[in-house]
């Protein structure tokens, strides 16, 4: 956020507030830095070569590599379960080690400030439900920006119609949080939201990130391709995208382009069985196969794919990069994978891993776009770049 002030014959553009975030907003940094200066009359000069700028981040005079930290520039907010900002403290303590409180406030249900239970509330930008105060209309903390609408906490009503009013036809289109202001809050001017569910969702999300980091922490060291094997996670991923029409391995032959194909008819696609095994000339599976035979075919096909990868990839890969590469080559086809994936192999061997991931782009079957193939490409890219295994199956 920036404000501009008239300073004599100039406009001074000053950076006054920068929000601080972790998993949610923590507070604000108030650097009060002069960004640039424009004349109030005539043609403004947009060059800032001669503009005075507060270079406070490093002590250039000492030139010793030390970065000073200026205190009394950060303000942290203390919130309740609805996100209401109740207390603001500075980034330094008082002499007696107590918190340096610069502002505090209490609210009635709905957001109006309680008389004689607030102090210097106008010094901070955010308030009820953690929303931005719009003090230019009716004074301090009497209007809040909820993104889609403006709220008046004194009336506990919005000033404009609910964008979701057709979804909630039984409610007033001006109602705030569906009149549930004790156990919930309003979601950006749209509908009631449960803060407990939001907290639980955030906890689940953070746990999932921790689990994924833990899962991939043991597989992120690079090795020569010849020293890598397709682990169980990689095998399960490929199997999930190579299932037959009824799920699991196809124990009967099928046409991968025509689900109504019957044996004896001319296929429109490739005759397939097991986990994506393309029936080759001389192979006869007209009587079907067992689960064990499907697993054996899959193992043989994987070995052929790994030999191809080992032959043409000459850089070290992590386990997840190897799994994604084997899946891609397995799907594109052993015989034509180099033609379809030549740019992928070239960038991979040039250690351009992000570029290689972008070349995992074969999403057509014949000349027709396939959403299933696109889903698989996206999943392979997530494994290759981030080690994240998700959205398995077509």
Helices and strands as residue ranges (DSSP letters): E 2-7, E 10-15, E 18-21, E 25-29, E 33-39, E 74-79, E 85-93, E 99-107, E 113-119, G 121-123, G 128-130, E 132-133, H 135-138, E 144-145, E 150-152, E 157-158, G 177-179, E 185-187, E 191-193, H 195-217, G 225-227, H 232-241, E 250-255, E 271-274, E 277-278, H 291-312, H 319-332, H 337-340, H 342-349, H 353-358, E 364-365, E 368-369, H 371-386
